[in-house]
Amino acid sequence: MYTSEGQLWIATGESPIMLNQGMANRHGLIAGATGTGKTISLKVMAETLSEAGVPIFMVDIKGDVCGIAKKGEENKHVTEQLEKCGVKCDFPYKDYPTVFWDVYGEKGIPVRTTVSHMGPTLISRLLGLNPTQEGVLEIVFRVADDSQLLLIDIKDLRSMLTFVSDNAKDIQVKYGNVSAQSVGAIMRALLALENAGGDVFFGEPELDIKDWIKTTSSSAGVINVLDCVKLANQPLLYSTFLLWLLTDLYEILPEVGDLDKPRMVFFFDEAHMLFNDAPKALIDKIEQVVRLIRSKGVGIYFITQNPSDIPETVLAQLGNRIQHALRAFTPSEQKAVKSAAQTFRPNPAFDTEEAISVLGTGEALVSFLDEEGAPSMVQRAFILPPQSFMGPCGDDIRNNIVNGSDLYLKYKDAVDNRSAYEELEEKREEREKAEAEAEAEKERIAQEKEEEKERIAQEKEEARKKREEEHERHEKEREEARRERELKKKFAMVNKVASSAASQIGREVGRKVLRGIFGNLKW
């Protein structure tokens, strides 16, 4: 519960344990085994900070954190916890100003970012790329930037990969080698991401994180709840999304130094997912963001089962701690308990290591930073119960909140703006059109040549036929002339024979006439 003196009442040990709101941006850790009360601590801190006017972001992995939007109800567990915490006044049950978000857009306002905004480093982690493939992806992003091509969604990235692969020889001169094998591997990873539903995260309108840094008209901090029940089934997408939030916050918020209270506080549940299989360069980046972002007025709280889930370089930045019970049945678990105990400033009243193993549900070891920023002595304490509902709020309440939000109108409909895909498709179509026109022109020229060849062949054939016809005509004329000459010869011979015959006949006739006239003349 919030107090007017700027102190946040979180738990009660020998006396009320307060978190100074001016130290709330120094980050923190809520740790403990399953079922020991981490979610209660998370909700109490979020509620109290909201009452202090601090906007909150928190993830809902199990689906019960959403109850913060519903007024709490009295029950025996809450009554018992209030008695342990020494709360004797009427406990004010209330709901809190909540906005629901969901990467898939099913149980909240859609959350999107662009491929360009997430950047090649986080996308490489999301796709599980090796260093060589990551290098190729870096080239793809650089080429896109230099070509002023926007990478908004997956199809933009796929088109860009194809473009770079098709122009690898030209690109490698300026940017480096791009192998077809690496491009193929990235393409397959993109397909796997799409099959897992991860492509819904990329698009527009892109989330403006400043929409999360809001207060109500009564100056209460708005609590942004990201439904992660489905998202947590994709650990890589979940962790990459949270890492993107951290880096985006770091990049967009200005330096403000130490404020009297945080500008915003983030609670990251299942924090171990952030660091599983993360390369050292990425862990170094997280450590840098966590270390520097507090100067921008942002507090980050990691919720996990064991402090050892967090890299030591990051763990060292977490000054406010709530440690619930840890089980120690194996040597490795006993070592983890000892390690967790050593992170606290000892209290001579009890053995910290022993206490961690015997804490009950709703009980924790608590150490917050004092006004000077120094860790306070660890105290064994009972965490206050939440003032909101212990459990899910129900779909009716959730839907009413989502549909009634102005932010829902802003983000609900995806918009496919002109980007790399459209630009490259247009260029491809222009290139194909030019190639088609060139091919058509080539075919036209070839057709003309073929037609010219056929025309020449036809003219030659016609000339040949004409020559043959002329030859036949000449042969015919010569044959006719020959026949005519032969006929004339025959006629001449006939005439000659006839003349000769006629002469002979004439002579014979003459003889007969003369014989008749002259008598016994012989032939």
C-alpha positions as CSV (number, residue, x, y, z in Angstrom):
1,M,0.0,0.0,0.0
2,Y,1.2,3.5,-0.9
3,T,1.8,6.0,1.9
4,S,1.8,9.8,1.4
5,E,5.5,10.1,2.5
6,G,6.7,8.4,-0.7
7,Q,7.2,5.1,1.0
8,L,5.8,1.9,-0.6
9,W,4.6,-0.6,2.0
10,I,5.4,-4.0,0.6
11,A,5.8,-6.4,3.6
12,T,6.0,-6.6,7.3
13,G,8.7,-8.1,9.4
14,E,9.4,-6.8,12.9
15,S,8.0,-3.6,11.5
16,P,6.5,-2.5,8.1
17,I,9.1,-2.8,5.3
18,M,9.0,0.1,2.9
19,L,10.5,0.6,-0.5
20,N,11.5,4.2,-1.0
21,Q,9.9,5.3,-4.3
22,G,13.0,7.2,-5.2
23,M,15.0,4.0,-5.2
24,A,12.4,2.0,-7.1
25,N,14.3,2.6,-10.4
26,R,17.4,0.9,-9.0
27,H,16.0,-2.4,-10.3
28,G,15.2,-5.5,-8.4
29,L,14.7,-9.3,-8.2
30,I,11.8,-11.4,-7.0
31,A,12.9,-15.0,-6.7
32,G,11.6,-18.3,-5.3
33,A,10.4,-21.8,-6.1
34,T,7.1,-22.4,-7.8
35,G,4.1,-21.8,-5.5
36,T,6.0,-19.7,-2.9
37,G,4.3,-16.4,-3.6
38,K,6.3,-14.7,-6.3
39,T,3.1,-13.6,-8.1
40,I,1.8,-12.1,-4.9
41,S,4.9,-10.0,-4.5
42,L,4.8,-9.0,-8.1
43,K,1.2,-7.8,-7.9
44,V,1.7,-6.0,-4.6
45,M,4.7,-4.0,-5.9
46,A,2.8,-3.2,-9.1
47,E,-0.3,-2.1,-7.3
48,T,1.7,0.1,-4.9
49,L,3.8,1.7,-7.6
50,S,0.6,2.4,-9.6
51,E,-0.9,4.1,-6.5
52,A,2.3,6.3,-6.4
53,G,1.6,7.4,-10.0
54,V,4.2,5.1,-11.7
55,P,3.1,3.4,-15.0
56,I,3.8,-0.3,-15.0
57,F,4.5,-3.0,-17.5
58,M,4.1,-6.7,-16.5
59,V,3.8,-10.0,-18.2
60,D,1.1,-12.5,-17.4
61,I,2.5,-16.0,-18.1
62,K,0.0,-18.1,-16.1
63,G,-3.1,-16.0,-16.8
64,D,-3.7,-14.9,-13.3
65,V,-1.9,-11.5,-13.2
66,C,-4.8,-10.1,-15.2
67,G,-6.9,-10.1,-11.9
68,I,-5.2,-6.8,-11.2
69,A,-8.0,-5.2,-13.3
70,K,-10.7,-6.6,-10.9
71,K,-11.5,-5.5,-7.4
72,G,-10.3,-8.0,-4.7
73,E,-12.5,-10.0,-2.4
74,E,-12.1,-10.9,1.2
75,N,-11.3,-14.5,1.9
76,K,-9.6,-16.4,4.7
77,H,-6.2,-16.5,3.1
78,V,-6.2,-12.7,2.7
79,T,-7.5,-12.3,6.2
80,E,-4.7,-14.5,7.6
81,Q,-2.1,-12.7,5.6
82,L,-3.3,-9.3,6.8
83,E,-3.1,-10.5,10.4
84,K,0.5,-11.7,9.8
85,C,1.3,-8.3,8.3
86,G,-0.2,-6.4,11.2
87,V,-2.8,-4.6,9.1
88,K,-5.6,-3.7,11.6
89,C,-7.4,-1.0,9.5
90,D,-10.0,-1.8,6.9
91,F,-8.2,-3.2,3.9
92,P,-9.2,-1.3,0.8
93,Y,-10.0,-3.8,-2.0
94,K,-9.8,-2.2,-5.4
95,D,-9.2,-2.7,-9.1
96,Y,-6.4,-0.9,-11.0
97,P,-6.3,1.0,-14.3
98,T,-5.2,-1.7,-16.7
99,V,-4.5,-2.0,-20.4
100,F,-4.3,-5.5,-21.9
101,W,-1.8,-6.3,-24.7
102,D,-1.1,-9.5,-26.6
103,V,1.4,-10.1,-29.4
104,Y,-1.1,-12.4,-31.1
105,G,-4.0,-9.8,-30.7
106,E,-6.2,-12.5,-29.1
107,K,-6.4,-11.4,-25.5
108,G,-5.4,-7.8,-25.8
109,I,-4.4,-4.9,-28.0
110,P,-2.0,-6.2,-30.7
111,V,1.7,-5.5,-30.1
112,R,3.9,-5.1,-33.3
113,T,7.3,-3.8,-34.2
114,T,9.1,-3.7,-37.6
115,V,11.9,-5.9,-38.7
116,S,14.1,-2.8,-39.1
117,H,13.3,-1.6,-35.6
118,M,14.2,-4.9,-34.0
119,G,17.5,-5.0,-35.8
120,P,19.7,-7.8,-37.1
121,T,21.2,-8.8,-33.7
122,L,17.8,-9.7,-32.0
123,I,16.4,-11.2,-35.2
124,S,19.5,-13.4,-35.5
125,R,18.8,-14.6,-32.0
126,L,15.1,-15.1,-32.8
127,L,16.0,-17.2,-35.8
128,G,18.8,-19.1,-34.1
129,L,21.4,-18.1,-36.6
130,N,25.1,-19.0,-36.4
131,P,27.8,-16.2,-36.6
132,T,28.2,-16.6,-40.4
133,Q,24.5,-16.4,-41.0
134,E,24.2,-13.5,-38.7
135,G,26.9,-11.7,-40.7
136,V,24.9,-12.2,-43.9
137,L,21.8,-10.8,-42.1
138,E,23.9,-7.8,-41.1
139,I,24.7,-7.3,-44.8
140,V,21.1,-7.6,-45.8
141,F,20.1,-4.9,-43.3
142,R,22.9,-2.6,-44.4
143,V,22.0,-3.0,-48.1
144,A,18.4,-2.2,-47.2
145,D,19.4,0.9,-45.3
146,D,21.7,2.1,-48.1
147,S,19.0,1.4,-50.7
148,Q,16.3,3.2,-48.5
149,L,14.2,0.0,-48.4
150,L,12.0,-0.3,-45.4
151,L,12.0,-3.7,-43.6
152,I,8.6,-3.9,-41.9
153,D,7.5,-7.5,-41.9
154,I,8.7,-11.0,-42.8
155,K,7.9,-10.7,-46.5
156,D,10.1,-7.6,-46.7
157,L,13.0,-9.5,-45.1
158,R,12.4,-12.5,-47.4
159,S,12.3,-10.2,-50.5
160,M,15.5,-8.5,-49.4
161,L,17.3,-11.8,-48.9
162,T,16.3,-12.8,-52.4
163,F,17.5,-9.5,-53.8
164,V,20.9,-9.8,-52.0
165,S,21.3,-13.4,-53.1
166,D,20.5,-12.5,-56.8
167,N,23.0,-9.7,-56.7
168,A,25.6,-11.4,-54.6
169,K,28.5,-10.8,-57.0
170,D,27.9,-7.0,-57.1
171,I,27.2,-6.7,-53.4
172,Q,30.2,-8.7,-52.1
173,V,32.6,-6.0,-53.6
174,K,31.2,-3.4,-51.1
175,Y,29.7,-5.4,-48.3
176,G,31.3,-8.8,-48.2
177,N,30.6,-12.3,-49.3
178,V,27.0,-13.6,-49.3
179,S,26.7,-17.3,-49.8
180,A,23.6,-19.0,-51.2
181,Q,23.9,-21.6,-48.3
182,S,23.6,-18.9,-45.6
183,V,20.7,-17.2,-47.4
184,G,18.9,-20.6,-47.7
185,A,19.4,-21.3,-44.0
186,I,18.0,-17.9,-43.1
187,M,15.0,-18.5,-45.4
188,R,14.3,-21.8,-43.7
189,A,14.5,-20.2,-40.2
190,L,12.0,-17.5,-41.4
191,L,9.6,-20.3,-42.5
192,A,9.9,-22.0,-39.1
193,L,9.2,-18.6,-37.4
194,E,6.1,-18.1,-39.6
195,N,4.9,-21.7,-38.9
196,A,5.2,-20.9,-35.1
197,G,3.1,-17.8,-35.5
198,G,6.0,-15.5,-34.8
199,D,5.4,-13.4,-37.9
200,V,2.4,-11.7,-36.3
201,F,4.8,-9.7,-34.2
202,F,6.2,-7.8,-37.2
203,G,4.1,-5.2,-38.9
204,E,2.5,-1.8,-38.6
205,P,1.2,0.2,-36.8
206,E,4.3,-0.2,-34.7
207,L,4.0,0.0,-30.9
208,D,5.0,3.3,-29.4
209,I,6.2,2.5,-26.0
210,K,5.4,6.0,-24.9
211,D,1.8,4.8,-25.0
212,W,2.7,2.6,-21.9
213,I,4.0,5.6,-19.9
214,K,0.6,7.1,-18.9
215,T,-1.3,8.0,-15.8
216,T,-5.0,8.3,-15.2
217,S,-6.9,11.6,-14.4
218,S,-6.5,10.7,-10.8
219,S,-2.7,10.4,-11.2
220,A,-2.6,6.6,-10.9
221,G,-0.1,4.8,-13.0
222,V,-1.6,2.7,-15.8
223,I,-0.7,-1.0,-15.5
224,N,0.1,-2.5,-18.9
225,V,-0.4,-6.3,-18.8
226,L,1.0,-8.4,-21.7
227,D,-0.8,-11.7,-22.0
228,C,2.0,-14.3,-22.4
229,V,0.1,-17.6,-21.9
230,K,0.5,-18.4,-25.5
231,L,3.7,-16.5,-26.1
232,A,5.6,-18.4,-23.4
233,N,5.2,-21.5,-25.5
234,Q,7.6,-19.9,-27.8
235,P,10.5,-19.1,-25.4
236,L,12.7,-17.6,-28.0
237,L,10.1,-15.2,-29.3
238,Y,9.1,-14.4,-25.7
239,S,12.7,-13.6,-24.6
240,T,13.5,-11.7,-27.8
241,F,10.4,-9.6,-27.4
242,L,11.4,-8.6,-23.8
243,L,15.0,-7.8,-25.0
244,W,13.6,-5.6,-27.7
245,L,11.5,-3.7,-25.1
246,L,14.6,-3.1,-23.0
247,T,16.7,-1.9,-25.9
248,D,13.9,0.2,-27.3
249,L,13.3,1.9,-24.0
250,Y,16.9,2.6,-23.6
251,E,17.1,4.2,-27.1
252,I,14.0,6.4,-27.0
253,L,14.0,7.8,-23.5
254,P,16.0,10.9,-22.6
255,E,18.4,11.1,-19.6
256,V,16.6,12.4,-16.5
257,G,18.9,11.5,-13.6
258,D,17.5,10.5,-10.3
259,L,13.8,11.3,-10.0
260,D,11.6,11.3,-6.8
261,K,9.9,8.3,-8.4
262,P,10.5,6.2,-11.5
263,R,9.1,7.2,-14.9
264,M,8.1,3.6,-15.4
265,V,8.7,0.1,-13.9
266,F,8.9,-3.2,-15.8
267,F,8.4,-6.6,-14.3
268,F,9.8,-9.5,-16.4
269,D,8.5,-12.9,-15.3
270,E,10.3,-16.1,-16.2
271,A,13.4,-14.0,-16.5
272,H,15.7,-17.0,-17.1
273,M,14.3,-17.2,-20.6
274,L,16.0,-13.9,-21.4
275,F,19.4,-15.4,-20.9
276,N,19.1,-19.0,-22.0
277,D,21.6,-19.7,-24.8
278,A,22.2,-16.0,-25.2
279,P,25.7,-15.2,-26.6
280,K,28.1,-13.2,-24.4
281,A,27.7,-10.1,-26.7
282,L,24.0,-10.1,-26.1
283,I,24.3,-10.6,-22.3
284,D,26.8,-7.7,-22.3
285,K,24.2,-5.6,-24.1
286,I,21.5,-6.5,-21.5
287,E,23.9,-5.7,-18.7
288,Q,24.7,-2.3,-20.2
289,V,21.0,-1.5,-20.7
290,V,20.1,-2.5,-17.2
291,R,23.0,-0.5,-15.8
292,L,22.3,2.7,-17.7
293,I,18.5,2.7,-18.1
294,R,17.9,3.7,-14.5
295,S,19.3,7.2,-15.3
296,K,16.3,7.4,-17.7
297,G,13.9,6.9,-14.9
298,V,13.1,3.2,-15.6
299,G,13.1,0.4,-13.1
300,I,13.4,-3.2,-14.1
301,Y,12.4,-6.2,-11.9
302,F,13.2,-9.7,-12.9
303,I,11.0,-12.6,-11.6
304,T,12.6,-16.0,-11.6
305,Q,12.9,-19.2,-9.6
306,N,16.5,-18.9,-8.7
307,P,18.9,-15.9,-8.6
308,S,21.5,-18.0,-10.4
309,D,19.2,-17.8,-13.5
310,I,20.4,-14.3,-13.9
311,P,24.0,-13.6,-15.0
312,E,26.2,-12.1,-12.3
313,T,26.9,-8.9,-14.2
314,V,23.1,-8.3,-14.4
315,L,22.4,-9.6,-10.9
316,A,24.8,-7.1,-9.4
317,Q,22.6,-4.3,-10.7
318,L,19.5,-5.5,-8.8
319,G,19.4,-3.6,-5.5
320,N,15.9,-4.3,-4.3
321,R,15.2,-8.0,-3.6
322,I,12.5,-10.3,-2.4
323,Q,13.6,-13.9,-1.9
324,H,10.9,-16.5,-1.4
325,A,11.6,-20.1,-0.4
326,L,14.0,-22.2,-2.4
327,R,14.0,-26.0,-2.1
328,A,17.3,-27.7,-1.4
329,F,17.0,-31.5,-2.0
330,T,20.1,-31.9,-4.1
331,P,23.7,-30.7,-3.8
332,S,23.2,-28.2,-6.7
333,E,20.1,-26.9,-5.1
334,Q,21.9,-26.5,-1.7
335,K,24.6,-24.6,-3.5
336,A,22.0,-22.3,-5.1
337,V,20.5,-21.6,-1.7
338,K,23.9,-20.7,-0.2
339,S,24.6,-18.5,-3.2
340,A,21.3,-16.7,-2.8
341,A,21.9,-16.1,0.9
342,Q,25.2,-14.6,0.2
343,T,23.7,-11.8,-1.9
344,F,22.0,-10.3,1.1
345,R,23.4,-8.1,3.8
346,P,23.3,-10.5,6.8
347,N,20.9,-10.1,9.8
348,P,22.3,-11.3,13.1
349,A,18.8,-12.3,14.2
350,F,18.7,-15.3,11.9
351,D,20.7,-17.5,9.5
352,T,19.8,-16.3,6.0
353,E,20.7,-19.6,4.3
354,E,18.6,-21.6,6.7
355,A,15.7,-19.2,6.4
356,I,15.5,-19.5,2.7
357,S,14.8,-23.2,2.9
358,V,12.0,-22.9,5.5
359,L,10.0,-19.8,4.3
360,G,6.3,-20.4,4.0
361,T,4.0,-19.3,1.2
362,G,3.7,-15.5,1.2
363,E,6.8,-15.2,3.3
364,A,10.1,-13.9,2.0
365,L,13.5,-12.4,2.8
366,V,13.3,-8.7,1.9
367,S,16.1,-6.2,1.3
368,F,15.4,-2.8,-0.2
369,L,17.8,0.1,-0.9
370,D,17.6,2.9,1.6
371,E,17.5,6.6,0.8
372,E,21.2,6.6,0.3
373,G,21.1,3.7,-2.2
374,A,22.7,1.2,0.2
375,P,21.1,-2.2,0.7
376,S,19.3,-2.6,4.0
377,M,19.8,-5.5,6.3
378,V,17.8,-8.5,5.1
379,Q,14.5,-9.1,7.0
380,R,12.3,-12.1,7.2
381,A,8.8,-10.8,6.4
382,F,5.3,-11.5,5.3
383,I,4.3,-9.9,1.9
384,L,1.1,-7.9,2.0
385,P,-1.8,-9.4,0.1
386,P,-2.9,-7.8,-3.2
387,Q,-5.8,-5.4,-3.1
388,S,-6.9,-6.6,-6.5
389,F,-8.5,-10.0,-7.3
390,M,-6.5,-13.1,-6.6
391,G,-6.9,-15.0,-9.9
392,P,-8.0,-14.2,-13.5
393,C,-10.3,-11.3,-14.0
394,G,-12.6,-13.0,-16.5
395,D,-13.0,-12.5,-20.3
396,D,-15.9,-10.1,-19.8
397,I,-13.9,-7.6,-17.9
398,R,-10.9,-8.1,-20.2
399,N,-12.9,-7.6,-23.3
400,N,-14.7,-4.5,-22.0
401,I,-11.3,-3.0,-21.1
402,V,-9.8,-3.8,-24.5
403,N,-12.7,-2.7,-26.6
404,G,-13.1,0.5,-24.6
405,S,-9.5,1.6,-25.0
406,D,-8.5,4.4,-27.4
407,L,-5.3,2.5,-28.0
408,Y,-7.3,-0.5,-29.3
409,L,-8.6,1.7,-32.1
410,K,-5.0,2.8,-32.8
411,Y,-3.4,-0.6,-33.0
412,K,-6.1,-3.2,-33.7
413,D,-5.9,-3.2,-37.5
414,A,-2.7,-4.1,-39.2
415,V,-1.6,-1.8,-42.1
416,D,0.5,-3.0,-45.0
417,N,2.4,0.1,-46.0
418,R,4.7,0.3,-49.0
419,S,8.0,-1.2,-48.0
420,A,10.9,-3.3,-49.3
421,Y,8.6,-6.0,-50.6
422,E,6.5,-3.7,-52.8
423,E,9.6,-1.7,-53.9
424,L,11.5,-4.9,-54.9
425,E,8.4,-6.5,-56.5
426,E,7.9,-3.3,-58.6
427,K,11.5,-3.4,-59.6
428,R,11.3,-7.1,-60.4
429,E,8.1,-6.5,-62.5
430,E,9.8,-3.7,-64.3
431,R,12.9,-5.9,-64.9
432,E,10.7,-8.8,-66.1
433,K,8.8,-6.4,-68.3
434,A,12.0,-5.0,-69.8
435,E,13.3,-8.5,-70.2
436,A,10.1,-9.5,-71.8
437,E,10.2,-6.5,-74.1
438,A,13.8,-7.2,-75.0
439,E,12.9,-10.9,-75.6
440,A,10.0,-9.8,-77.7
441,E,12.2,-7.4,-79.7
442,K,14.7,-10.1,-80.1
443,E,12.0,-12.5,-81.3
444,R,10.7,-9.7,-83.6
445,I,14.1,-9.2,-85.1
446,A,14.6,-12.9,-85.5
447,Q,11.2,-13.2,-87.0
448,E,12.0,-10.4,-89.5
449,K,15.2,-12.1,-90.3
450,E,13.4,-15.3,-90.8
451,E,10.8,-13.7,-92.9
452,E,13.5,-11.9,-94.9
453,K,15.3,-15.2,-95.3
454,E,12.0,-16.8,-96.4
455,R,11.3,-13.9,-98.8
456,I,14.8,-14.2,-100.3
457,A,14.4,-18.0,-100.5
458,Q,10.9,-17.5,-102.1
459,E,12.3,-15.0,-104.6
460,K,15.1,-17.4,-105.4
461,E,12.6,-20.2,-105.8
462,E,10.4,-18.0,-108.0
463,A,13.5,-17.0,-110.0
464,R,14.4,-20.6,-110.3
465,K,10.9,-21.5,-111.4
466,K,11.0,-18.6,-113.8
467,R,14.3,-19.8,-115.2
468,E,12.9,-23.3,-115.5
469,E,9.8,-22.0,-117.2
470,E,11.9,-19.9,-119.5
471,H,14.1,-22.9,-120.2
472,E,11.0,-25.0,-120.8
473,R,9.5,-22.4,-123.0
474,H,12.8,-22.0,-124.9
475,E,13.1,-25.8,-125.2
476,K,9.5,-25.9,-126.3
477,E,10.1,-23.2,-128.9
478,R,13.3,-24.9,-130.0
479,E,11.3,-28.2,-130.2
480,E,8.6,-26.5,-132.1
481,A,11.1,-24.9,-134.4
482,R,12.9,-28.2,-134.8
483,R,9.6,-29.9,-135.6
484,E,8.7,-27.1,-137.9
485,R,12.0,-27.5,-139.7
486,E,11.6,-31.2,-139.9
487,L,8.1,-30.7,-141.1
488,K,9.3,-28.2,-143.7
489,K,11.9,-30.7,-144.7
490,K,9.3,-33.4,-145.0
491,F,7.1,-31.0,-146.9
492,A,10.0,-30.1,-149.1
493,M,10.9,-33.8,-149.6
494,V,7.3,-34.6,-150.3
495,N,7.1,-31.8,-152.7
496,K,10.3,-32.9,-154.3
497,V,9.1,-36.5,-154.5
498,A,5.8,-35.3,-155.7
499,S,7.4,-33.1,-158.3
500,S,9.6,-35.9,-159.3
501,A,6.7,-38.3,-159.4
502,A,4.7,-35.8,-161.2
503,S,7.4,-35.3,-163.7
504,Q,7.7,-39.1,-164.1
505,I,4.0,-39.5,-164.5
506,G,4.0,-36.6,-166.9
507,R,6.6,-38.2,-168.9
508,E,4.8,-41.5,-168.9
509,V,1.5,-39.9,-169.8
510,G,3.3,-38.1,-172.6
511,R,4.8,-41.2,-173.9
512,K,1.4,-42.9,-174.0
513,V,-0.1,-40.0,-175.8
514,L,2.7,-39.9,-178.3
515,R,2.4,-43.7,-178.7
516,G,-1.1,-43.3,-179.4
517,I,-0.4,-40.8,-181.9
518,F,2.6,-42.3,-183.4
519,G,2.0,-45.9,-183.1
520,N,4.3,-48.7,-181.9
521,L,6.6,-46.9,-179.7
522,K,7.7,-48.9,-176.7
523,W,8.1,-47.7,-173.1
